[in-house]
Amino acid sequence: MEAIMLRKTILAASAVILGTFSAAAAEDHAGKQEFMVACAVCHGESAKGNGPFAPLMNIEVPGLTGLAAANEGVYPFLKVFEIVDGRTGVRAHGGPMPIWGNRYKSELESLGPYSSEIITRGRIAVLVDYLQSIQE
């Protein structure tokens, strides 16, 4: 229950930060947009692991639509968040996945440490929530 409240709080804050008026708007638009910009090149627009860079990788790029199915039907929101963020030491696929937390935050350093961190986490949260919305 606490995880659900945390997720809703993060999404609501993200919606405000990203200039939208509801968590649903951030989820529908910002999360998909983040995915298309940051992830689709490797994971594919359908998130099936078939992006244009996938054949160039030394490892198989995983599909992202079966994360809940692989976790007994429960989408592992926090684990996915930590993997995408990458700053907590959780590394995906043995290490080659970019650390998006650092990348997003470095784009915002001029805003100061607190603002840049809040926006960074908001961008990751809407992306991870979008991934939850496309689970099969």
C-alpha positions as CSV (number, residue, x, y, z in Angstrom):
1,M,0.0,0.0,0.0
2,E,2.9,2.3,0.8
3,A,4.4,1.7,-2.6
4,I,1.2,2.7,-4.3
5,M,1.0,5.9,-2.4
6,L,4.7,6.7,-3.2
7,R,4.0,6.0,-6.8
8,K,1.0,8.3,-6.9
9,T,2.9,11.0,-5.1
10,I,5.8,10.8,-7.5
11,L,3.5,10.9,-10.5
12,A,1.6,13.8,-9.2
13,A,4.8,15.8,-8.5
14,S,6.1,14.8,-11.9
15,A,3.0,16.1,-13.5
16,V,3.4,19.5,-11.9
17,I,7.1,19.6,-12.6
18,L,6.7,18.6,-16.2
19,G,4.0,21.3,-16.8
20,T,1.0,19.0,-17.0
21,F,-2.2,19.1,-15.0
22,S,-2.6,15.6,-13.9
23,A,-0.7,12.4,-13.2
24,A,-2.6,10.7,-16.0
25,A,-1.4,13.3,-18.5
26,A,2.2,12.8,-17.4
27,E,1.8,9.1,-17.6
28,D,0.3,9.2,-21.1
29,H,2.5,11.7,-22.7
30,A,5.7,12.4,-20.8
31,G,6.5,8.7,-20.0
32,K,6.0,7.6,-23.5
33,Q,8.0,10.5,-24.8
34,E,10.9,9.8,-22.3
35,F,10.8,6.1,-23.5
36,M,11.0,7.1,-27.2
37,V,13.9,9.5,-26.6
38,A,15.9,7.5,-24.1
39,C,15.0,3.8,-24.5
40,A,13.5,3.0,-27.9
41,V,16.8,3.1,-29.7
42,C,17.8,-0.1,-27.9
43,H,14.6,-1.6,-26.6
44,G,12.5,-0.7,-29.7
45,E,9.4,1.5,-30.0
46,S,7.3,-1.5,-28.9
47,A,9.7,-2.2,-26.0
48,K,10.2,-5.8,-27.3
49,G,14.1,-5.5,-27.3
50,N,14.3,-4.9,-31.1
51,G,15.5,-1.3,-31.4
52,P,17.8,-0.2,-34.2
53,F,20.9,-0.4,-31.8
54,A,20.0,-3.9,-30.5
55,P,21.9,-5.8,-33.1
56,L,25.0,-3.7,-32.3
57,M,25.0,-4.7,-28.6
58,N,27.3,-7.4,-27.2
59,I,24.3,-8.7,-25.1
60,E,20.7,-9.4,-26.0
61,V,18.6,-6.3,-25.3
62,P,15.6,-7.4,-23.2
63,G,12.0,-6.8,-24.0
64,L,10.3,-4.7,-21.3
65,T,6.7,-5.7,-21.8
66,G,7.0,-8.9,-19.7
67,L,8.4,-7.5,-16.5
68,A,5.2,-8.1,-14.5
69,A,4.8,-11.6,-16.0
70,A,8.3,-12.4,-15.0
71,N,7.6,-11.2,-11.4
72,E,4.5,-13.4,-10.7
73,G,2.2,-10.8,-12.3
74,V,3.4,-7.9,-10.2
75,Y,5.1,-5.0,-11.9
76,P,8.3,-4.3,-9.9
77,F,8.0,-0.5,-10.0
78,L,10.8,0.3,-7.5
79,K,13.2,-2.2,-9.0
80,V,12.7,-0.9,-12.5
81,F,13.0,2.7,-11.2
82,E,16.4,1.8,-9.6
83,I,17.6,0.1,-12.7
84,V,16.7,3.0,-15.0
85,D,18.1,5.5,-12.5
86,G,21.3,3.5,-12.1
87,R,22.8,5.5,-9.3
88,T,22.0,3.1,-6.6
89,G,24.4,0.4,-7.7
90,V,21.6,-1.7,-9.3
91,R,23.0,-2.4,-12.8
92,A,21.0,-3.9,-15.5
93,H,22.3,-6.5,-18.0
94,G,25.8,-6.6,-16.5
95,G,26.5,-2.9,-16.9
96,P,26.1,-1.6,-20.4
97,M,22.8,0.2,-19.8
98,P,23.3,4.0,-19.4
99,I,22.8,5.5,-16.0
100,W,19.9,7.8,-16.8
101,G,19.8,9.4,-13.3
102,N,23.2,10.9,-13.9
103,R,22.4,11.9,-17.5
104,Y,19.1,13.6,-16.6
105,K,20.6,15.3,-13.6
106,S,23.6,16.7,-15.5
107,E,21.2,18.4,-17.9
108,L,19.7,20.3,-15.0
109,E,22.7,21.2,-12.8
110,S,22.1,24.9,-13.3
111,L,18.8,24.6,-11.3
112,G,20.6,23.6,-8.2
113,P,20.9,20.2,-6.5
114,Y,17.4,19.9,-5.1
115,S,15.5,21.0,-8.1
116,S,17.6,19.0,-10.5
117,E,17.1,15.8,-8.3
118,I,13.4,16.3,-8.1
119,I,13.0,16.7,-11.9
120,T,15.4,13.8,-12.5
121,R,13.3,11.5,-10.3
122,G,10.1,12.8,-11.9
123,R,11.3,12.0,-15.4
124,I,12.3,8.5,-14.4
125,A,9.0,8.0,-12.5
126,V,6.9,8.8,-15.5
127,L,9.1,6.6,-17.7
128,V,8.8,3.7,-15.3
129,D,5.0,4.2,-15.0
130,Y,4.7,4.2,-18.8
131,L,6.5,0.8,-18.8
132,Q,4.0,-0.4,-16.3
133,S,1.2,0.7,-18.7
134,I,2.5,-1.5,-21.5
135,Q,2.9,-4.8,-19.6
136,E,1.4,-7.8,-21.3
